[in-house]
């Protein structure tokens, strides 16, 4: 098996399907939080494990810090920590914390905790488990 730590950091345990799902979900949430629509490139090379773990689709994952994003023009850059919610067949990757810069000026910052956007995607029967997490 190829060692991908230089390219994927500690997120190398995510298979291609899981990584694609995580990246789509994180990009959708970030675009919603920003009120804009960007296509982001993900750089996982500095990712580091920070919390609970799980198995889904074709790999395993944990909460990761050190996720770096850029847009195609490299004018938008972001750095953040992801979290995920997994209950049965439900899976949602979301930003636990993220800071975004445009042309080296900070334009957005989200502190730790689940965003209203992500919370609204959680099925009602699971949502009550997250009420305390949303307060952070």
ZIGIVEN-V711732 format. One record per helix or strand. SS is the DSSP state (H for helix, E for strand). FROM is the first residue (numbers start at 1). LEN is the number of residues. Records with the same first field share a line. If there is no record, write none. Layout:
SS: FROM-LEN, FROM-LEN
//
This chain:
H: 5-9, 16-19, 116-6, 124-11
E: 40-4, 48-9, 59-13, 76-12, 90-13, 105-6
//
